[in-house]
């Protein structure tokens, strides 16, 4: 009773590549914008977004840094996105236009671009602005996170991975619980590219095939399964948030125990949804996982993953 993730229906898209982050990305320090080379600049606030990288989210937790901004020369519409007309950019955002113009030669030296002041690979900005979930480029377990209430404030970068936008009756938190479960990551590991240390790629061609258990909302038992997973994921999100705010070691210990218990409850709920036998559950849980820092592996595969 499952369908591939992308048949829910759902949209999944890789993050954006500006082609030159040293120009487009600015550091916010004490309320002032500074280039990565240390030059103080003045740019209109309403053309800036917060870039999201792989370090800005993790398993069940959205934790963006707040010290960087990216110039976002695009308009998002109901049907997609379009780059801001150059004449409009010059008149409506003169400070941003002046800054980009000062870097025009650098931007025109990029290998790929359609407009000299646009990104080299915008990649479905409309999808990102309606996203429900964040999916990493690489994972050694389910590392997906919920997108915040206002995704239009952010710009998902290529190194971050992918966004998923869902439609239909299934709660995004239900889907989040499934794709982060031990069972579905076990399934993903079977079909995805494998790298050292147990890391695999979560690209669209593999992640989009994950079997999502559909729910018959006219069936009381099915609805109860759906709502149980949502309830547990909501609890997990709360515990993760409290963990980041914990200041006392004893509080951290208690929260980590509660998170571990909730993880096990989500896995059991998923096993029940997919009607696994005791033998099948044992097989899934006996799969070993070796953790290591993924940064170097990301460098190796980021340029080739679409």
N, C-alpha and C positions, 0 to 999 in steps of 0.2 A: 504493500500500500504506500509506495514511495514514488516520487518523481525527481528527476535531476533538479538541482537548485535553480538553474536558469530557466526551467520550465514552469516555475511556480505560478505566475511569471516573476522574473527578477532581472535586473540589469547589473552588470559588473564591469568596472572599467579601471584601467591602470591609472595611477596618479600622473600629474603633469610634469613636463620637463620644460623649464624656461629656456634652456640652451646657454644661459650665463647667469647663474645665481649670484655671482659677485656684483652684477649690475642690478638685477631685479630685487634681490633680498637685502634688507636693511636691518640694522640692529637698533633696538629701542633701549636707550639708556637714560634714566632719569627724565623721562618724558621727551627726549630728543632722539632724532633719527641720525644714525651714523652709518656710513658705508662700511663694508668689511675691511676696507683699507684705512678706515679711521677718519674719513672726511665727513664733516657735519653737513647735512642736507635738510631742506624744508620741502615736504611733500604734503599735499592735501590728504587728510585722514580718510575721506570716503572713497579713495581709490586704492586703499591698502587692505590686505587680508593677512591672516595669520597662517603661515605655511605649516603643514604637518609632515613630520618625518617618522621613520620607524620607531624612534625613541619616544614618540608622543603618545603611544598607546601600547597596551599589553593585554593579557588575558583578562577579560571582563572589566577593563579599566581604561578610561580616557584621561590622559594626564599631560596635556599640551604645555609646552613652555610658553612664556609670554614675552620673551625678549627679542622677537624677530617679526618683521613684517615683509610682505612681498607686494610689489606694485602689480595690480590686477587690472589690465586694460581691456576688460571684457564686460559685456552686458549679457545677463542671463535672462532668457525669455521662456515662455511656456512651451515653446517648440524646440528649444536648443540654446545656442549661445552665438554671439557675434562679437567681433572685435570693435571697440569704440572707433568711430571714424576719426581720422587724424585731425580734421578741422575742429571737430567737437572736442577732442582731447586737448587741443591747443587752447581753445577758448574756455572750456569748463574746468580743466585741471592744468592751468598754465605752469604751475610749479613742477608738477610731474612731467609735463611735456618738456620743459626746459632741462630738467635733469636727464631725461632719456635722450634728448637731442645732443646733449654734451657727450653722451656715450654711444652715439649713432654708429660711428665707425667700428667700434668694438662689437656692437650688436649685428652689424652687417657682415662681420667676419665669421659669424657662426656658420656651421655646415648646413643647417636647415632652418628655414623660417619662411613664412608667407608675407608677413608685414614686419618691417624693420623693428617696430616697437612691440611686437607680439611675441608670444612664446614659440619655441621651436616645435613643441608637441603639446597642445592644450588638452587633448584626449578627453572628450565628452564632459566638459565642465558642467553641463546641465545635470548629468547623472550624479556627479559629486554633490551638487547643491540640493539634491533630494535623497541623499544617502541615508541608510539606516544602520549599516554596519561598516566597520573597517577591517580589512583583511591584510595581514602582513605579506610581504614578498616571500619571506622564509619563515619556517616555524619548526620547532621540535616537539610541539604539542599544539592544542587549540589555543591560538593567541589572538583571537578576534575580540573586538571591542564594539560597544554601541557608539554610534555617532551622536553628538550632542543635539539639543533641540534646535539650534540654529546653525546648520551646516554651511549656510551661505556666508558665514563669517570667516571661513577657513579655505585654504587652497591645499589640496592633497598632492604632495610631491611624489615623483616617481619612486624614490627610495622608500617611501612609506608602504607602498603596495597598491591595494585596490579598495574601491568602495563598492558596496552592494546596496542597491535600491530595490525594495520589495513592494509588491502590490498584492491585494487580495486580503482574505480574512485572517491569515496566519499572523500572529503577533511577531514583530521583529525579535522580541526577546525569546520567543519559542525557537525561532530559527537560530538565534545566537547560542542558546543552550545546546542545540543539536550539533552545530558545527564545532563547538568547543568540547564536545563530549569525547571520551576516550574511544568510543565505538567509531564515530565518523572520522576521527583522525587516523585510527587504525586503517580504515577504508582508504583514506586519502594517501597514506603511506604506500599502499599496494599499487597505486596507479601513477604516482607523481615521480618527478626526478629526485634522486637521492644524493645528498652530499655528506661530507665527513661529519662525524659527531651526531648523526641521526637527524640532521636538518633536511627538510624537503621544501620544494617550491609550491606556493599556493596560487599558481597562475590560473587564469580563467579556464583554460582547456582541461584542467584537472579539478580545481575547486568547484567549477560550475557543474560538474558531474555528480557531486555528493548527493546521495539519496535522501531526500527530505520526506519524512513520514507525513503524508497528508492527513487532514482531520475532517471527519464528517461532522459538521457542526449541528446537525440534526440528531446526532447520536450522543446521548448523555454521557456515556462512558468515554467516548472519544474526546468530548469537550473537557471532561475532568482531567484526562491525560494532558491535554494542551495547557489548561490552566495551572496544573501542578508544575509543569516545567517553567512556565512564566513566573509563578510564585517563587520558585527556587532561584531563578536567575535574578529576579528583583532583590532577593535576599543577598545573593552573591555581590551584586553591584553595591549594595549598601555596606556590606562588610569590607569590600575593597576600599571604598571611600573612607570608612572609619579607620582602616589600617594606615592609610597615608596621613591621617590626622592624629594618630596615636602618639603620645609623648612619654608614656610610662611603659617600661619593659614588660611589666606584668600584663598590661592591656594588650600589647602586641602578641604575647604568647597566647592569650585567650582568643584573640581574633584569628590568629593563624589556625588554631584548633577548630574554630567555628567554620572557617573557610574550607578546611580539609573535609569536615563532616558534610558541608553543603555540596562540595565537589562530588563526594561519593553518592549523595542522594540524587544529584543530577544524572550521574552515570547509571544508577539503578533505574531511574525513571525512563531513561533512554533505552536501556536494555528491555524494559517491559514494553515500551512502545513498539520496538522492532521484534518483539516476541523471540528473543534469543533463549536458547536452552542453557542449562548450567554448564555444559561442556563448551559451548560457544563462548560464553562469558569468560570462562577460565582461559581459553585460547587468546582472547583479546587482551585480558589483563596481564597475561604473562609476557606480552611483548615488551622488550626492554627499551629504555630510552637513555641515551648519553647526552648530557647537556654540555654545551660550550658556547662561548660568545660568537654571535653570528656576523659581526662586522666584516671580517675578512672575506667570509663567504659571500656576503652581499656584494662586495666589490667585484667578486669574480663573476657573478651571474647577473647583476643588475643591467648591464649593457645589452644582454642578449634576451632578456625576458620581455615579452610584449604584453 
